[in-house]
Amino acid sequence: MSLNVLILGASYGSLLSTKLLMAAHNTTLVCLPEEADLINKEGTIVRITRRGASEPDLIHSSELPGKVKGNTPENVNPSDYDMIGMAMQEPQYRAPPVWDLLKRIAASGKPCLSIMNMPPIVYLKRIPGLDTEPLRSCYTQPRVWDDFDPDNFTLCSPDPQAFRPPEEKLNFLHVGLPTNFKASMFAKPEHNTILNTLADDIMAARYKGNEIPVKLKVHESLFIPMAKWSMLLTGNYRAITEGDPRSIKEAVHSDLPLSEEIYSWVDRVVQTMGANKEDQVPFEKYANAANSLLKPSSAARAVSAGAKSIERVDKLVQAIARSFDLINQSVDKNIMLVDEKLVENNRD
């Protein structure tokens, strides 16, 4: 049976959407009017390279068994969907039409799967013993999550690296690192039934007889998605420099011992929260993957382009660490740099 999934965000969200369409489920991408019009007219396109293939596949939604459509926030009824995906950048949720949609989603009681780098604060409320009140200052507008029941929310690590090439249309996504989405289980069994069905169907789906990378993996641990935090603070935020942004590869490999120190420190923070070592990704594996990340991170590109706010996972980790009396001077120094760059952007 086909399920209907609403995904807020048509850029990164189109990757999860494409995987669901391949598995014969239907998706609606919430986006700006011009994006919605383009998606409804031409569908979506994802460029992704299979393991061992010399050329990438261009996967057009029109070729897939599921159906995709675009829509704007004010025209969406959450009750029409079996699950909701959150794939926008954290600052975008404060926009009035999106915030209003979030209120309606919360009231619907539908299961929500976040694939944001910045975990919604409602998910952090599921972490035993974690005081979330001091963490609110890390969010652009924390109140947008206040109406949600934490038991209806889970988190998925956005490990696949993907972006919209500037020379392509708004319905096009390029996948640079086709790793898996890693989701924690919901608190409610009925929600996990939906999540596991989607994961199993994505696993079984084929495109023109071929297995396409990027699976949805479901884990019991609440901390599995937080393995991404070490990667973000080691590579993504350190791609922001005093001058032009640098690639994630350069951020990681220009000083590998320092990168390993930062990575291990963030791992320690997450373990202090309650994670097991097995929940996390070894530094060597990340460093190897970073060799293929030849562009600046989305955060670095946004700051360089004059963004006035970005997702601040770096500040969130810092705030959680300080609650455990854990400090890393290199992390603090980079956070100060990002703060200064954003202050400059807000002066312009």
C-alpha positions in Angstrom: 0.0 0.0 0.0 1.3 3.4 -0.9 1.8 5.9 1.9 1.7 9.7 1.6 4.6 11.7 3.0 4.8 15.4 3.4 8.3 16.9 3.3 9.0 20.4 4.3 11.9 21.5 2.0 12.2 20.8 -1.7 16.0 21.0 -2.0 17.6 18.4 0.3 14.1 16.9 0.8 13.9 15.9 -2.8 16.6 13.2 -2.1 14.3 11.5 0.5 11.4 12.1 -1.8 13.1 10.4 -4.7 13.9 7.3 -2.6 10.2 7.1 -1.5 9.0 7.5 -5.1 11.2 4.7 -6.1 9.5 2.6 -3.4 6.0 3.5 -4.8 5.1 5.9 -2.1 3.8 9.5 -2.8 5.4 12.7 -1.6 4.5 16.4 -1.4 7.3 18.9 -1.2 6.5 22.1 0.7 8.4 25.0 -0.9 8.2 28.4 -2.5 5.6 29.1 -5.2 8.1 29.1 -8.1 9.5 25.8 -6.9 6.1 24.2 -6.5 5.1 25.3 -10.0 8.3 23.9 -11.5 7.9 20.6 -9.6 4.3 20.2 -10.7 5.2 21.0 -14.3 8.5 19.0 -14.6 8.8 16.8 -11.5 12.2 16.5 -9.8 15.6 15.3 -10.9 18.3 13.7 -8.7 21.8 13.1 -10.0 23.5 10.2 -8.2 26.3 7.8 -8.9 25.9 4.1 -8.2 28.9 2.2 -6.6 31.2 1.1 -9.4 29.4 3.1 -12.1 31.5 5.4 -14.3 28.6 7.8 -15.0 25.8 9.1 -12.7 22.2 8.3 -13.1 19.7 11.1 -13.7 16.6 10.0 -11.8 13.5 11.8 -13.0 10.5 11.5 -10.8 8.3 11.0 -13.8 9.9 7.6 -14.3 9.2 6.4 -10.8 6.1 4.6 -9.5 5.3 7.1 -6.8 3.9 10.5 -7.4 5.4 13.9 -6.4 3.8 17.3 -6.2 4.9 20.7 -4.9 2.8 22.9 -2.6 3.1 26.0 -0.5 2.7 25.9 3.3 -0.7 27.6 3.4 -2.3 25.1 1.1 -1.2 21.9 3.0 -3.5 19.8 5.2 -1.3 17.6 7.4 -4.2 15.2 8.0 -3.8 14.0 4.4 -0.4 12.4 5.2 0.9 9.4 7.0 4.2 11.0 8.0 5.9 14.4 7.9 9.5 15.0 7.0 11.4 18.1 8.1 14.1 19.0 5.6 14.4 22.8 5.7 17.3 24.7 7.2 16.4 25.6 10.9 16.1 29.4 10.4 13.5 28.8 7.7 10.9 27.5 10.1 10.3 30.9 11.7 8.8 32.3 8.5 5.1 32.9 9.3 3.6 30.6 6.7 5.9 27.7 7.7 5.4 28.4 11.4 1.6 28.3 10.9 2.0 24.9 9.1 4.1 23.6 12.0 1.2 24.5 14.4 -1.2 22.5 12.2 1.2 19.6 12.0 1.7 19.5 15.8 -2.1 19.6 16.3 -2.5 16.7 13.8 -0.4 14.3 15.9 1.3 12.9 12.8 4.7 11.3 13.2 7.5 13.7 12.3 10.9 12.7 11.0 13.5 15.5 11.0 16.4 15.2 8.5 17.9 18.6 9.6 21.4 19.0 10.8 20.1 21.0 13.7 17.9 18.7 15.7 14.6 20.3 16.6 14.6 21.0 20.3 11.4 18.9 20.7 13.5 15.8 19.8 16.2 16.7 22.4 13.4 16.5 25.1 13.4 12.8 24.5 17.0 12.5 25.8 16.8 11.4 29.5 18.3 13.9 31.9 19.1 16.6 29.3 17.9 20.1 30.3 16.8 21.7 27.1 15.9 25.1 28.5 19.5 26.5 28.3 19.7 25.2 24.7 16.9 27.4 23.4 19.3 30.3 22.7 21.0 28.2 20.0 17.8 28.3 17.8 16.7 31.0 15.6 13.2 30.7 17.0 12.8 27.9 19.4 9.1 28.6 20.0 8.2 27.0 16.6 8.7 23.6 18.2 6.8 24.2 21.5 3.5 22.8 20.3 4.9 19.3 19.4 4.6 16.2 21.5 8.2 14.7 21.7 6.7 11.3 21.4 5.6 12.2 17.9 9.1 13.3 16.8 12.2 11.5 15.8 15.6 12.4 14.2 17.3 11.2 11.1 21.0 12.0 10.4 21.3 13.8 7.0 24.6 12.0 6.2 24.2 12.0 2.4 25.9 15.1 1.0 23.7 16.8 -1.6 23.2 20.3 -3.1 21.5 22.2 -5.8 24.1 23.1 -8.5 23.7 26.9 -9.2 23.6 26.3 -13.0 20.7 23.9 -12.7 16.9 24.5 -12.2 15.3 24.5 -8.7 14.0 21.0 -9.2 17.5 19.5 -9.6 19.7 18.0 -6.8 23.2 16.6 -7.1 24.3 13.9 -4.6 28.0 14.1 -3.9 28.3 11.5 -1.1 25.5 8.9 -1.3 25.6 7.5 2.2 22.6 6.4 4.2 20.0 8.2 6.2 20.1 6.9 9.8 17.0 7.4 11.8 16.2 6.8 15.5 13.0 5.0 16.4 9.8 6.8 17.4 8.5 6.5 21.0 5.2 5.0 19.7 4.9 1.6 18.1 2.4 2.7 15.5 4.8 5.4 14.2 7.6 2.9 14.0 5.5 0.6 11.9 5.3 3.4 9.3 9.0 4.2 9.6 10.0 0.6 9.2 7.7 0.1 6.2 9.3 3.0 4.4 12.8 1.8 5.3 12.0 -1.8 4.0 10.4 -0.5 0.8 13.3 1.8 0.1 15.7 -1.1 0.6 13.8 -3.3 -1.8 13.3 -0.7 -4.5 15.2 -0.7 -7.8 15.7 1.8 -10.6 15.9 0.2 -14.1 16.9 -3.0 -12.4 19.7 -1.3 -10.4 20.2 -0.8 -6.7 20.5 3.0 -6.0 22.5 4.2 -2.9 21.1 6.1 0.0 19.0 3.8 2.2 16.9 4.7 5.3 18.2 2.7 8.3 16.2 2.6 11.5 18.0 2.3 14.9 16.9 1.9 18.5 19.4 4.4 19.9 18.3 8.0 20.3 22.0 9.0 19.7 22.6 7.4 16.2 21.9 10.7 14.3 24.2 12.6 16.6 27.2 10.9 15.1 26.9 13.7 12.5 27.7 16.3 15.1 31.4 15.3 15.1 31.5 15.6 11.3 29.8 19.0 11.3 32.2 20.6 13.9 35.3 19.0 12.3 34.5 19.8 8.7 31.4 21.8 7.9 31.8 24.7 10.3 35.6 24.8 9.9 35.0 25.4 6.2 34.1 28.9 7.3 37.3 31.0 7.4 38.1 34.7 7.9 38.4 34.9 4.1 36.8 32.8 1.4 35.2 29.5 2.3 37.3 26.3 1.9 36.3 22.8 1.0 35.4 20.3 3.7 38.3 18.2 2.6 40.7 21.1 3.2 39.1 21.9 6.6 39.7 18.3 7.7 43.0 17.4 6.1 44.9 20.7 6.4 45.5 19.8 10.1 44.5 16.1 10.6 45.7 15.9 14.2 43.6 18.9 15.2 40.6 17.5 13.2 40.9 14.2 15.1 41.1 16.1 18.4 37.9 18.1 17.7 36.1 15.0 16.3 37.0 12.9 19.4 35.9 15.7 21.7 32.5 16.0 20.2 32.2 12.2 20.4 32.9 12.5 24.1 30.2 15.1 24.5 27.6 12.8 22.9 28.8 9.9 25.0 28.4 12.0 28.1 24.8 12.6 27.0 24.3 8.8 27.0 25.5 7.5 23.6 27.4 4.3 23.3 30.7 4.3 21.4 29.0 1.9 18.9 26.6 4.7 18.0 29.4 6.8 16.5 31.5 6.8 13.3 35.2 6.3 13.7 37.3 9.3 12.8 39.3 7.4 10.2 36.1 6.5 8.2 35.0 10.2 8.3 38.5 11.5 7.3 38.5 9.1 4.3 35.0 10.2 3.2 36.1 13.9 3.5 38.6 13.3 0.7 35.7 13.4 -1.7 34.1 16.5 -0.2 35.7 19.0 -2.5 33.3 21.9 -2.0 32.6 24.2 0.9 29.8 23.1 3.2 26.3 24.6 2.8 26.9 26.6 6.0 30.2 28.1 4.6 28.6 28.9 1.3 25.7 30.6 3.0 27.9 32.7 5.3 30.0 33.7 2.3 26.9 34.7 0.4 25.8 37.0 3.2 23.3 34.9 5.1 22.2 36.6 8.3 21.5 33.3 10.1 22.4 29.6 9.7 21.9 26.4 11.6 24.1 26.5 14.7 24.8 22.9 15.6 28.3 24.1 16.7 26.7 26.4 19.4 24.3 23.6 20.4 27.2 21.2 21.0 29.1 23.9 22.9 26.1 24.6 25.1 25.5 20.9 25.9 29.2 20.4 26.5 29.4 23.3 29.0 26.5 21.7 31.0 28.9 18.8 31.5 31.9 21.1 32.2 33.5 20.1 28.9 35.4 22.8 26.9 37.5 22.7 23.7 39.3 25.9 22.9 39.6 25.1 19.1 35.8 24.6 19.0 35.2 27.9 20.9 37.6 29.8 18.6 35.8 28.6 15.5 32.4 29.4 17.0 33.6 33.0 17.7 34.7 33.2 14.0 31.3 32.1 12.8 29.6 34.6 15.2 31.8 37.4 13.9 31.0 36.6 10.3 27.3 36.6 10.9 27.5 39.9 12.8 29.2 41.4 9.7 26.5 40.0 7.5 23.8 41.5 9.7 25.5 44.9 9.5 25.2 44.9 5.6 
